[in-house]
């Protein structure tokens, strides 16, 4: 049995989601999925739109917004508000759990992972009986470079 790559798995999940919800499976939606899952890190709609235009895809901003909303509902993307007023997105399928530090001076976003946060999450879950499916942690402060200034 051949192992499918992440992009193919995401397309399969998205196809199932679209079929289950009664949405059309359009080439534009799949082109957006491909573009997003060929990119690492955070992105906003404008940068995604520019990237798709550079690849000669004919897709509107409205289609991008709608597809992103569908992908977020299907748990294939997560939305972030890092404090700059621009919504950022990040792919989540087959992506390692991490959290974020946001510099309030320069806007830099630093990703990190710390097992202690996972331990706290498990401890809270155990003590309350609440099943935690996911979490988001944002630390706001001043990065090392801005601190030097």
KEFI-996790 format. One record per atom (N, C-alpha, C): residue number from 1; residue in three letters; atom name; x negated, y negated, z. Coordinates in nm, 4 decimals, always signed. Atoms other than C-alpha are relative to their C-alpha. Example, Ala and Ser with C-alpha at 12.3 -4.5 7.8 and 13.67 -1.06 7.14 Angstrom:
BEGIN
REC  num  residuo  atomo         u         v         w
REC    1      ALA      N   -0.0890   +0.1190   +0.0000
REC    1      ALA     CA   -1.2300   +0.4500   +0.7800
REC    1      ALA      C   -0.0900   -0.1200   +0.0000
REC    2      SER      N   +0.0820   +0.1190   -0.0060
REC    2      SER     CA   -1.3670   +0.1060   +0.7140
REC    2      SER      C   +0.0770   -0.1090   +0.0730
***
This chain:
BEGIN
REC  num  residuo  atomo         u         v         w
REC    1      UNK      N   -0.0844   +0.1194   +0.0000
REC    1      UNK     CA   +0.0000   +0.0000   +0.0000
REC    1      UNK      C   -0.0884   -0.1250   +0.0000
REC    2      UNK      N   +0.0805   +0.1206   +0.0129
REC    2      UNK     CA   -0.1440   -0.3335   -0.1050
REC    2      UNK      C   +0.0466   -0.1054   +0.1001
REC    3      UNK      N   -0.0323   +0.1039   -0.0965
REC    3      UNK     CA   -0.1592   -0.6047   +0.1603
REC    3      UNK      C   +0.0284   -0.1296   -0.0743
REC    4      UNK      N   -0.0346   +0.1266   +0.0634
REC    4      UNK     CA   +0.0159   -0.9249   +0.0594
REC    4      UNK      C   -0.0775   -0.1126   +0.0660
REC    5      UNK      N   +0.0671   +0.1135   -0.0609
REC    5      UNK     CA   -0.1657   -1.2522   +0.1075
REC    5      UNK      C   +0.1026   -0.0918   +0.0673
REC    6      UNK      N   -0.0869   +0.0875   -0.0785
REC    6      UNK     CA   -0.0261   -1.5281   +0.3288
REC    6      UNK      C   +0.1020   -0.0709   -0.0873
REC    7      UNK      N   -0.0914   +0.0724   +0.0881
REC    7      UNK     CA   +0.1248   -1.7251   +0.0398
REC    7      UNK      C   +0.1153   +0.0890   -0.0476
REC    8      UNK      N   -0.1055   -0.0922   +0.0445
REC    8      UNK     CA   +0.3146   -1.4210   -0.0879
REC    8      UNK      C   +0.0944   +0.0347   +0.1140
REC    9      UNK      N   -0.0832   -0.0292   -0.1168
REC    9      UNK     CA   +0.4376   -1.3372   +0.2626
REC    9      UNK      C   +0.0929   -0.1174   +0.0301
REC   10      UNK      N   -0.0800   +0.1201   -0.0251
REC   10      UNK     CA   +0.5558   -1.6949   +0.3119
REC   10      UNK      C   +0.1113   -0.0112   -0.1038
REC   11      UNK      N   -0.1028   +0.0055   +0.1054
REC   11      UNK     CA   +0.7366   -1.6860   -0.0238
REC   11      UNK      C   +0.1092   +0.1035   +0.0251
REC   12      UNK      N   -0.0996   -0.1031   -0.0314
REC   12      UNK     CA   +0.9070   -1.3593   +0.0782
REC   12      UNK      C   +0.0910   -0.0443   +0.1149
REC   13      UNK      N   -0.0788   +0.0485   -0.1132
REC   13      UNK     CA   +1.0174   -1.5087   +0.4114
REC   13      UNK      C   +0.0926   -0.1119   -0.0456
REC   14      UNK      N   -0.0783   +0.1134   +0.0478
REC   14      UNK     CA   +1.1345   -1.8270   +0.2387
REC   14      UNK      C   +0.1139   +0.0472   -0.0911
REC   15      UNK      N   -0.1042   -0.0549   +0.0876
REC   15      UNK     CA   +1.3236   -1.6271   -0.0252
REC   15      UNK      C   +0.1125   +0.0598   +0.0832
REC   16      UNK      N   -0.1015   -0.0573   -0.0886
REC   16      UNK     CA   +1.5026   -1.4324   +0.2477
REC   16      UNK      C   +0.0812   -0.1067   +0.0693
REC   17      UNK      N   -0.0678   +0.1117   -0.0651
REC   17      UNK     CA   +1.5853   -1.7563   +0.4263
REC   17      UNK      C   +0.0979   -0.0661   -0.0968
REC   18      UNK      N   -0.0857   +0.0662   +0.0991
REC   18      UNK     CA   +1.7217   -1.9204   +0.1090
REC   18      UNK      C   +0.1213   +0.0865   -0.0338
REC   19      UNK      N   -0.1109   -0.0905   +0.0323
REC   19      UNK     CA   +1.9315   -1.6145   +0.0241
REC   19      UNK      C   +0.0996   +0.0077   +0.1153
REC   20      UNK      N   -0.0853   -0.0100   -0.1183
REC   20      UNK     CA   +2.0659   -1.5866   +0.3790
REC   20      UNK      C   +0.0855   -0.1247   +0.0196
REC   21      UNK      N   -0.0700   +0.1281   -0.0186
REC   21      UNK     CA   +2.1633   -1.9560   +0.3864
REC   21      UNK      C   +0.0778   -0.0442   -0.1235
REC   22      UNK      N   -0.0733   +0.0346   +0.1213
REC   22      UNK     CA   +2.2985   -1.9623   +0.0309
REC   22      UNK      C   -0.0595   -0.1141   -0.0800
REC   23      UNK      N   +0.0668   +0.1050   +0.0769
REC   23      UNK     CA   +2.0422   -2.2072   -0.1096
REC   23      UNK      C   -0.0577   +0.0575   -0.1294
REC   24      UNK      N   +0.0575   -0.0425   +0.1274
REC   24      UNK     CA   +1.9122   -2.1941   -0.4666
REC   24      UNK      C   -0.1500   +0.0210   +0.0135
REC   25      UNK      N   +0.1436   -0.0288   +0.0045
REC   25      UNK     CA   +1.5691   -2.0458   -0.5321
REC   25      UNK      C   -0.0536   -0.0648   -0.1267
REC   26      UNK      N   +0.0459   +0.0757   +0.1164
REC   26      UNK     CA   +1.4121   -2.3058   -0.7602
REC   26      UNK      C   -0.1523   +0.0046   -0.0108
REC   27      UNK      N   +0.1459   +0.0039   +0.0189
REC   27      UNK     CA   +1.0626   -2.3180   -0.9121
REC   27      UNK      C   -0.0646   -0.1154   +0.0760
REC   28      UNK      N   +0.0539   +0.1164   -0.0708
REC   28      UNK     CA   +1.0154   -2.6626   -0.7542
REC   28      UNK      C   -0.0234   +0.0333   +0.1477
REC   29      UNK      N   +0.0151   -0.0365   -0.1411
REC   29      UNK     CA   +1.0740   -2.5240   -0.4037
REC   29      UNK      C   -0.1214   +0.0910   +0.0197
REC   30      UNK      N   +0.1138   -0.0918   -0.0130
REC   30      UNK     CA   +0.8223   -2.2454   -0.4612
REC   30      UNK      C   -0.1325   -0.0697   -0.0288
REC   31      UNK      N   +0.1220   +0.0775   +0.0268
REC   31      UNK     CA   +0.5682   -2.4917   -0.6046
REC   31      UNK      C   -0.0388   -0.0791   +0.1256
REC   32      UNK      N   +0.0255   +0.0732   -0.1246
REC   32      UNK     CA   +0.6026   -2.6961   -0.2833
REC   32      UNK      C   -0.0579   +0.0955   +0.1047
REC   33      UNK      N   +0.0508   -0.1003   -0.0948
REC   33      UNK     CA   +0.5535   -2.3826   -0.0713
REC   33      UNK      C   -0.1456   +0.0339   -0.0330
REC   34      UNK      N   +0.1369   -0.0321   +0.0426
REC   34      UNK     CA   +0.2414   -2.2913   -0.2739
REC   34      UNK      C   -0.0969   -0.1126   +0.0342
REC   35      UNK      N   +0.0872   +0.1146   -0.0248
REC   35      UNK     CA   +0.0971   -2.6404   -0.2424
REC   35      UNK      C   -0.0261   -0.0149   +0.1496
REC   36      UNK      N   +0.0159   +0.0137   -0.1450
REC   36      UNK     CA   +0.1586   -2.6568   +0.1331
REC   36      UNK      C   -0.0899   +0.1103   +0.0551
REC   37      UNK      N   +0.0764   -0.1112   -0.0553
REC   37      UNK     CA   +0.0151   -2.3127   +0.1996
REC   37      UNK      C   -0.1385   +0.0164   -0.0634
REC   38      UNK      N   +0.1370   +0.0009   +0.0517
REC   38      UNK     CA   -0.2944   -2.3828   -0.0118
REC   38      UNK      C   -0.0801   -0.1101   +0.0698
REC   39      UNK      N   +0.0603   +0.1134   -0.0701
REC   39      UNK     CA   -0.3718   -2.6759   +0.2222
REC   39      UNK      C   -0.0125   +0.0342   +0.1486
REC   40      UNK      N   +0.0169   -0.0161   -0.1443
REC   40      UNK     CA   -0.5157   -2.6543   +0.5727
REC   40      UNK      C   +0.0161   -0.1343   +0.0676
REC   41      UNK      N   -0.0097   +0.1232   -0.0773
REC   41      UNK     CA   -0.4397   -2.9111   +0.8379
REC   41      UNK      C   +0.1346   -0.0677   -0.0143
REC   42      UNK      N   -0.1233   +0.0787   -0.0027
REC   42      UNK     CA   -0.1778   -3.1803   +0.8727
REC   42      UNK      C   +0.0164   -0.0758   -0.1316
REC   43      UNK      N   -0.0280   +0.0792   +0.1199
REC   43      UNK     CA   -0.0090   -3.3620   +0.5878
REC   43      UNK      C   +0.1296   -0.0757   +0.0201
REC   44      UNK      N   -0.1269   +0.0729   +0.0010
REC   44      UNK     CA   +0.2655   -3.6165   +0.5291
REC   44      UNK      C   +0.0624   +0.0131   -0.1385
REC   45      UNK      N   -0.0722   -0.0165   +0.1263
REC   45      UNK     CA   +0.5232   -3.6320   +0.2522
REC   45      UNK      C   -0.0694   -0.0733   -0.1138
REC   46      UNK      N   +0.0646   +0.0768   +0.1075
REC   46      UNK     CA   +0.3400   -3.9027   +0.0575
REC   46      UNK      C   -0.1260   +0.0685   -0.0519
REC   47      UNK      N   +0.1210   -0.0682   +0.0460
REC   47      UNK     CA   +0.0120   -3.7111   +0.0493
REC   47      UNK      C   +0.0359   +0.1279   -0.0759
REC   48      UNK      N   -0.0452   -0.1194   +0.0713
REC   48      UNK     CA   +0.1975   -3.3944   -0.0538
REC   48      UNK      C   +0.0528   -0.0379   -0.1381
REC   49      UNK      N   -0.0535   +0.0473   +0.1280
REC   49      UNK     CA   +0.3810   -3.5866   -0.3273
REC   49      UNK      C   -0.1146   -0.0340   -0.0961
REC   50      UNK      N   +0.1148   +0.0370   +0.0840
REC   50      UNK     CA   +0.0505   -3.7296   -0.4581
REC   50      UNK      C   -0.0757   +0.1244   -0.0461
REC   51      UNK      N   +0.0706   -0.1234   +0.0346
REC   51      UNK     CA   -0.1133   -3.3857   -0.4487
REC   51      UNK      C   +0.0761   +0.0753   -0.1093
REC   52      UNK      N   -0.0800   -0.0717   +0.0999
REC   52      UNK     CA   +0.1749   -3.2364   -0.6484
REC   52      UNK      C   -0.0029   -0.0732   -0.1341
REC   53      UNK      N   +0.0091   +0.0782   +0.1241
REC   53      UNK     CA   +0.1667   -3.5195   -0.9036
REC   53      UNK      C   -0.1349   +0.0250   -0.0678
REC   54      UNK      N   +0.1338   -0.0254   +0.0548
REC   54      UNK     CA   -0.2090   -3.4629   -0.9467
REC   54      UNK      C   -0.0102   +0.1381   -0.0633
REC   55      UNK      N   -0.0029   -0.1350   +0.0571
REC   55      UNK     CA   -0.1347   -3.0966   -1.0216
REC   55      UNK      C   +0.1034   +0.0104   -0.1126
REC   56      UNK      N   -0.0983   +0.0093   +0.1089
REC   56      UNK     CA   +0.1208   -3.2099   -1.2819
REC   56      UNK      C   +0.1324   +0.0705   +0.0278
REC   57      UNK      N   -0.1332   -0.0510   -0.0338
REC   57      UNK     CA   +0.4246   -3.0785   -1.0915
REC   57      UNK      C   +0.0989   -0.1140   -0.0102
REC   58      UNK      N   -0.1062   +0.0991   +0.0087
REC   58      UNK     CA   +0.7432   -3.2631   -1.1703
REC   58      UNK      C   +0.0971   +0.0283   +0.1133
REC   59      UNK      N   -0.0841   -0.0208   -0.1161
REC   59      UNK     CA   +0.9045   -3.2837   -0.8292
REC   59      UNK      C   +0.0234   -0.1351   +0.0682
REC   60      UNK      N   -0.0346   +0.1280   -0.0614
REC   60      UNK     CA   +1.0849   -3.5700   -0.6571
REC   60      UNK      C   -0.0300   +0.0021   +0.1492
REC   61      UNK      N   +0.0189   +0.0096   -0.1451
REC   61      UNK     CA   +1.0269   -3.6978   -0.3058
REC   61      UNK      C   +0.1189   +0.0640   +0.0723
REC   62      UNK      N   -0.1200   -0.0569   -0.0629
REC   62      UNK     CA   +1.3853   -3.5959   -0.2242
REC   62      UNK      C   -0.0094   +0.1527   +0.0061
REC   63      UNK      N   +0.0168   -0.1456   +0.0009
REC   63      UNK     CA   +1.3110   -3.2362   -0.3264
REC   63      UNK      C   -0.1051   +0.0419   +0.1025
REC   64      UNK      N   +0.1030   -0.0301   -0.1002
REC   64      UNK     CA   +0.9964   -3.2417   -0.1114
REC   64      UNK      C   +0.0598   -0.0098   +0.1400
REC   65      UNK      N   -0.0621   +0.0163   -0.1321
REC   65      UNK     CA   +1.1879   -3.3777   +0.1898
REC   65      UNK      C   +0.0958   +0.1155   +0.0294
REC   66      UNK      N   -0.0973   -0.1080   -0.0208
REC   66      UNK     CA   +1.4660   -3.1220   +0.1452
REC   66      UNK      C   -0.0689   +0.1348   +0.0211
REC   67      UNK      N   +0.0713   -0.1277   -0.0121
REC   67      UNK     CA   +1.2240   -2.8311   +0.0992
REC   67      UNK      C   -0.0745   +0.0072   +0.1323
REC   68      UNK      N   +0.0693   +0.0029   -0.1291
REC   68      UNK     CA   +1.0200   -2.9362   +0.4021
REC   68      UNK      C   +0.0986   +0.0272   +0.1135
REC   69      UNK      N   -0.1019   -0.0254   -0.1028
REC   69      UNK     CA   +1.3386   -2.9441   +0.6109
REC   69      UNK      C   +0.0389   +0.1474   +0.0029
REC   70      UNK      N   -0.0349   -0.1425   +0.0076
REC   70      UNK     CA   +1.4280   -2.5945   +0.4889
REC   70      UNK      C   -0.1134   +0.0860   +0.0562
REC   71      UNK      N   +0.1141   -0.0768   -0.0488
REC   71      UNK     CA   +1.0766   -2.4664   +0.5589
REC   71      UNK      C   -0.0140   -0.0116   +0.1518
REC   72      UNK      N   +0.0055   +0.0172   -0.1455
REC   72      UNK     CA   +1.0851   -2.6128   +0.9099
REC   72      UNK      C   +0.1091   +0.0838   +0.0668
REC   73      UNK      N   -0.1101   -0.0801   -0.0543
REC   73      UNK     CA   +1.4238   -2.4481   +0.9728
REC   73      UNK      C   -0.0324   +0.1494   -0.0068
REC   74      UNK      N   +0.0402   -0.1403   +0.0164
REC   74      UNK     CA   +1.2763   -2.1192   +0.8470
REC   74      UNK      C   -0.1230   +0.0339   +0.0849
REC   75      UNK      N   +0.1162   -0.0188   -0.0885
REC   75      UNK     CA   +0.9890   -2.1627   +1.1005
REC   75      UNK      C   -0.1297   +0.0245   -0.0771
REC   76      UNK      N   +0.1216   -0.0088   +0.0801
REC   76      UNK     CA   +0.7273   -2.1934   +0.8265
REC   76      UNK      C   -0.0847   -0.1267   +0.0111
REC   77      UNK      N   +0.0671   +0.1286   -0.0217
REC   77      UNK     CA   +0.6345   -2.5542   +0.9147
REC   77      UNK      C   +0.0390   -0.0526   +0.1370
REC   78      UNK      N   -0.0343   +0.0734   -0.1215
REC   78      UNK     CA   +0.6234   -2.7655   +1.2266
REC   78      UNK      C   -0.0201   -0.1483   -0.0278
REC   79      UNK      N   +0.0099   +0.1453   +0.0137
REC   79      UNK     CA   +0.6807   -3.1409   +1.2420
REC   79      UNK      C   -0.0729   -0.0562   +0.1215
REC   80      UNK      N   +0.0718   +0.0680   -0.1076
REC   80      UNK     CA   +0.4498   -3.3637   +1.4460
REC   80      UNK      C   +0.0232   -0.1493   -0.0105
REC   81      UNK      N   +0.0019   +0.1456   -0.0089
REC   81      UNK     CA   +0.4830   -3.7243   +1.5592
REC   81      UNK      C   -0.1204   -0.0345   +0.0860
REC   82      UNK      N   +0.1229   +0.0274   -0.0729
REC   82      UNK     CA   +0.1316   -3.8303   +1.6549
REC   82      UNK      C   -0.0080   -0.1443   +0.0486
REC   83      UNK      N   -0.0024   +0.1353   -0.0527
REC   83      UNK     CA   +0.2317   -4.1872   +1.7374
REC   83      UNK      C   -0.0309   -0.1082   -0.1010
REC   84      UNK      N   +0.0324   +0.1005   +0.1016
REC   84      UNK     CA   +0.1429   -4.3594   +1.4094
REC   84      UNK      C   +0.1226   -0.0368   -0.0839
REC   85      UNK      N   -0.1230   +0.0299   +0.0718
REC   85      UNK     CA   +0.5047   -4.3698   +1.2879
REC   85      UNK      C   +0.0206   +0.0837   -0.1247
REC   86      UNK      N   -0.0107   -0.0841   +0.1185
REC   86      UNK     CA   +0.4376   -4.1199   +1.0093
REC   86      UNK      C   +0.0141   +0.1444   +0.0459
REC   87      UNK      N   -0.0192   -0.1402   -0.0350
REC   87      UNK     CA   +0.5753   -3.7700   +1.0430
REC   87      UNK      C   -0.1023   +0.0845   -0.0740
REC   88      UNK      N   +0.0987   -0.0917   +0.0553
REC   88      UNK     CA   +0.3041   -3.5126   +0.9886
REC   88      UNK      C   +0.0565   +0.1412   +0.0089
REC   89      UNK      N   -0.0455   -0.1383   +0.0022
REC   89      UNK     CA   +0.3625   -3.1486   +0.9065
REC   89      UNK      C   -0.1217   +0.0912   +0.0012
REC   90      UNK      N   +0.1071   -0.0986   -0.0047
REC   90      UNK     CA   +0.1594   -2.8355   +0.9550
REC   90      UNK      C   +0.0610   +0.1377   -0.0223
REC   91      UNK      N   -0.0490   -0.1350   +0.0235
REC   91      UNK     CA   +0.2032   -2.4835   +0.8283
REC   91      UNK      C   -0.0192   +0.0813   +0.1277
REC   92      UNK      N   +0.0105   -0.0768   -0.1245
REC   92      UNK     CA   +0.2626   -2.2293   +1.1046
REC   92      UNK      C   -0.0072   +0.1501   -0.0209
REC   93      UNK      N   +0.0054   -0.1441   +0.0206
REC   93      UNK     CA   +0.2869   -1.8861   +0.9470
REC   93      UNK      C   -0.1448   +0.0458   -0.0058
REC   94      UNK      N   +0.1332   -0.0579   -0.0013
REC   94      UNK     CA   -0.0242   -1.6804   +1.0222
REC   94      UNK      C   -0.1068   -0.1041   +0.0365
REC   95      UNK      N   +0.0870   +0.1093   -0.0401
REC   95      UNK     CA   -0.1812   -1.9871   +1.1857
REC   95      UNK      C   -0.0235   +0.0103   +0.1493
REC   96      UNK      N   +0.0345   -0.0158   -0.1407
REC   96      UNK     CA   -0.3597   -1.9727   +1.5204
REC   96      UNK      C   +0.0612   -0.1117   +0.0849
REC   97      UNK      N   -0.0558   +0.0973   -0.0942
REC   97      UNK     CA   -0.1856   -2.1428   +1.8146
REC   97      UNK      C   -0.1079   -0.0996   +0.0404
REC   98      UNK      N   +0.0917   +0.1038   -0.0443
REC   98      UNK     CA   -0.3501   -2.4726   +1.9016
REC   98      UNK      C   +0.0807   -0.1198   +0.0465
REC   99      UNK      N   -0.0640   +0.1211   -0.0486
REC   99      UNK     CA   -0.2728   -2.8053   +2.0622
REC   99      UNK      C   -0.0775   -0.1197   -0.0542
REC  100      UNK      N   +0.0550   +0.1189   +0.0628
REC  100      UNK     CA   -0.3618   -3.1639   +1.9816
REC  100      UNK      C   -0.0367   -0.1077   +0.1021
REC  101      UNK      N   +0.0382   +0.1216   -0.0707
REC  101      UNK     CA   -0.5477   -3.4627   +2.1257
REC  101      UNK      C   +0.0063   -0.1128   -0.1030
REC  102      UNK      N   -0.0182   +0.1121   +0.0921
REC  102      UNK     CA   -0.4560   -3.7961   +1.9672
REC  102      UNK      C   -0.0653   -0.1241   +0.0590
REC  103      UNK      N   +0.0657   +0.1229   -0.0439
REC  103      UNK     CA   -0.6783   -4.1030   +1.9947
REC  103      UNK      C   +0.0951   -0.1172   -0.0212
REC  104      UNK      N   -0.0939   +0.1124   +0.0085
REC  104      UNK     CA   -0.4629   -4.4067   +2.0717
REC  104      UNK      C   -0.0643   -0.1238   -0.0620
REC  105      UNK      N   +0.0653   +0.1143   +0.0625
REC  105      UNK     CA   -0.7240   -4.6396   +1.9232
REC  105      UNK      C   -0.0179   +0.0188   -0.1498
REC  106      UNK      N   +0.0284   -0.0196   +0.1431
REC  106      UNK     CA   -0.8267   -4.4870   +1.5891
REC  106      UNK      C   +0.1011   +0.0932   -0.0683
REC  107      UNK      N   -0.1014   -0.0881   +0.0577
REC  107      UNK     CA   -0.5422   -4.2360   +1.5408
REC  107      UNK      C   -0.0500   +0.1398   -0.0338
REC  108      UNK      N   +0.0569   -0.1318   +0.0290
REC  108      UNK     CA   -0.7760   -3.9375   +1.5038
REC  108      UNK      C   +0.0768   +0.1081   +0.0769
REC  109      UNK      N   -0.0657   -0.1152   -0.0611
REC  109      UNK     CA   -0.6106   -3.6013   +1.5746
REC  109      UNK      C   -0.1018   +0.1133   +0.0078
REC  110      UNK      N   +0.0957   -0.1076   -0.0232
REC  110      UNK     CA   -0.8299   -3.3308   +1.7253
REC  110      UNK      C   +0.0783   +0.1233   +0.0445
REC  111      UNK      N   -0.0649   -0.1254   -0.0373
REC  111      UNK     CA   -0.7054   -2.9720   +1.7366
REC  111      UNK      C   -0.0901   +0.0755   +0.0963
REC  112      UNK      N   +0.0765   -0.0816   -0.0925
REC  112      UNK     CA   -0.8102   -2.7456   +2.0214
REC  112      UNK      C   +0.0849   +0.1173   +0.0484
REC  113      UNK      N   -0.0668   -0.1138   -0.0616
REC  113      UNK     CA   -0.7260   -2.4142   +2.1846
REC  113      UNK      C   -0.0658   +0.0259   +0.1345
REC  114      UNK      N   +0.0520   -0.0312   -0.1325
REC  114      UNK     CA   -0.7615   -2.3350   +2.5539
REC  114      UNK      C   +0.0872   +0.1096   +0.0601
REC  115      UNK      N   -0.0733   -0.1136   -0.0565
REC  115      UNK     CA   -0.6639   -1.9995   +2.7036
REC  115      UNK      C   +0.0773   -0.0371   +0.1259
REC  116      UNK      N   -0.0671   +0.0377   -0.1241
REC  116      UNK     CA   -0.5656   -2.1740   +3.0283
REC  116      UNK      C   +0.1418   -0.0488   -0.0255
REC  117      UNK      N   -0.1361   +0.0443   +0.0326
REC  117      UNK     CA   -0.2644   -2.3308   +2.8559
REC  117      UNK      C   +0.0888   +0.1218   -0.0227
REC  118      UNK      N   -0.0753   -0.1246   +0.0207
REC  118      UNK     CA   -0.1546   -1.9842   +2.7455
REC  118      UNK      C   +0.0291   +0.0677   +0.1339
REC  119      UNK      N   -0.0199   -0.0578   -0.1331
REC  119      UNK     CA   -0.2028   -1.8620   +3.1052
REC  119      UNK      C   +0.1102   -0.0742   +0.0762
REC  120      UNK      N   -0.1039   +0.0804   -0.0654
REC  120      UNK     CA   +0.0112   -2.1492   +3.2397
REC  120      UNK      C   +0.1363   +0.0332   -0.0601
REC  121      UNK      N   -0.1258   -0.0337   +0.0680
REC  121      UNK     CA   +0.2783   -2.0746   +2.9806
REC  121      UNK      C   +0.0529   +0.1347   +0.0491
REC  122      UNK      N   -0.0407   -0.1332   -0.0459
REC  122      UNK     CA   +0.2847   -1.7078   +3.0852
REC  122      UNK      C   +0.0445   -0.0030   +0.1466
REC  123      UNK      N   -0.0349   +0.0117   -0.1412
REC  123      UNK     CA   +0.2931   -1.7974   +3.4555
REC  123      UNK      C   +0.1382   -0.0643   +0.0179
REC  124      UNK      N   -0.1306   +0.0666   -0.0056
REC  124      UNK     CA   +0.5877   -2.0337   +3.4045
REC  124      UNK      C   +0.1094   +0.0954   -0.0457
REC  125      UNK      N   -0.0968   -0.0962   +0.0511
REC  125      UNK     CA   +0.7677   -1.7711   +3.2004
REC  125      UNK      C   +0.0293   +0.1081   +0.1042
REC  126      UNK      N   -0.0160   -0.1059   -0.1010
REC  126      UNK     CA   +0.7077   -1.5045   +3.4678
REC  126      UNK      C   +0.0783   -0.0491   +0.1213
REC  127      UNK      N   -0.0631   +0.0483   -0.1233
REC  127      UNK     CA   +0.8179   -1.7229   +3.7573
REC  127      UNK      C   +0.1445   -0.0453   -0.0195
REC  128      UNK      N   -0.1361   +0.0499   +0.0244
REC  128      UNK     CA   +1.1329   -1.8578   +3.5920
REC  128      UNK      C   +0.0893   +0.0992   -0.0729
REC  129      UNK      N   -0.0769   -0.0931   +0.0813
REC  129      UNK     CA   +1.2370   -1.5647   +3.3760
REC  129      UNK      C   +0.0387   -0.0595   -0.1350
REC  130      UNK      N   -0.0281   +0.0680   +0.1263
REC  130      UNK     CA   +1.2462   -1.8065   +3.0811
REC  130      UNK      C   -0.0956   +0.0523   -0.1056
REC  131      UNK      N   +0.0844   -0.0492   +0.1084
REC  131      UNK     CA   +1.1207   -1.6521   +2.7590
REC  131      UNK      C   -0.0433   -0.1173   -0.0873
REC  132      UNK      N   +0.0536   +0.1118   +0.0782
REC  132      UNK     CA   +0.8954   -1.9123   +2.5953
REC  132      UNK      C   -0.0450   +0.0530   -0.1351
REC  133      UNK      N   +0.0345   -0.0435   +0.1354
REC  133      UNK     CA   +0.8761   -1.8690   +2.2184
REC  133      UNK      C   -0.1131   -0.0816   -0.0605
REC  134      UNK      N   +0.1044   +0.0867   +0.0545
REC  134      UNK     CA   +0.6523   -2.1635   +2.1396
REC  134      UNK      C   -0.0154   -0.1203   +0.0918
REC  135      UNK      N   +0.0212   +0.1229   -0.0755
REC  135      UNK     CA   +0.5102   -2.4810   +2.2842
REC  135      UNK      C   -0.0778   -0.0987   -0.0868
REC  136      UNK      N   +0.0765   +0.1052   +0.0655
REC  136      UNK     CA   +0.3627   -2.8107   +2.1720
REC  136      UNK      C   -0.0602   -0.0860   +0.1110
REC  137      UNK      N   +0.0669   +0.0852   -0.0962
REC  137      UNK     CA   +0.1048   -3.0019   +2.3749
REC  137      UNK      C   -0.0736   -0.1094   -0.0758
REC  138      UNK      N   +0.0713   +0.1147   +0.0538
REC  138      UNK     CA   -0.0143   -3.3520   +2.2869
REC  138      UNK      C   -0.0663   -0.0721   +0.1171
REC  139      UNK      N   +0.0696   +0.0839   -0.0954
REC  139      UNK     CA   -0.2808   -3.5282   +2.4893
REC  139      UNK      C   -0.0338   -0.1296   -0.0716
REC  140      UNK      N   +0.0301   +0.1312   +0.0574
REC  140      UNK     CA   -0.3029   -3.9019   +2.4166
REC  140      UNK      C   -0.1105   -0.0640   +0.0837
REC  141      UNK      N   +0.1091   +0.0637   -0.0696
REC  141      UNK     CA   -0.6205   -4.0896   +2.5036
REC  141      UNK      C   -0.0963   -0.0635   -0.0981
REC  142      UNK      N   +0.1000   +0.0648   +0.0850
REC  142      UNK     CA   -0.9413   -4.2277   +2.3592
REC  142      UNK      C   -0.1102   +0.1006   -0.0309
REC  143      UNK      N   +0.1009   -0.0979   +0.0443
REC  143      UNK     CA   -1.1799   -4.0122   +2.1545
REC  143      UNK      C   -0.1405   -0.0446   +0.0380
REC  144      UNK      N   +0.1387   +0.0250   -0.0364
REC  144      UNK     CA   -1.5531   -3.9906   +2.2169
REC  144      UNK      C   -0.0589   -0.1195   -0.0769
REC  145      UNK      N   +0.0558   +0.1080   +0.0837
REC  145      UNK     CA   -1.6391   -4.2241   +1.9252
REC  145      UNK      C   +0.0539   -0.1362   +0.0428
REC  146      UNK      N   -0.0593   +0.1289   -0.0424
REC  146      UNK     CA   -1.3945   -4.4966   +2.0346
REC  146      UNK      C   -0.0446   -0.0373   +0.1401
REC  147      UNK      N   +0.0492   +0.0247   -0.1354
REC  147      UNK     CA   -1.5136   -4.4608   +2.3952
REC  147      UNK      C   -0.1382   -0.0638   -0.0005
REC  148      UNK      N   +0.1366   +0.0545   +0.0115
REC  148      UNK     CA   -1.8684   -4.5479   +2.2813
REC  148      UNK      C   +0.0004   -0.1470   -0.0396
REC  149      UNK      N   -0.0051   +0.1383   +0.0518
REC  149      UNK     CA   -1.7540   -4.8775   +2.1267
REC  149      UNK      C   +0.0172   -0.1015   +0.1110
***
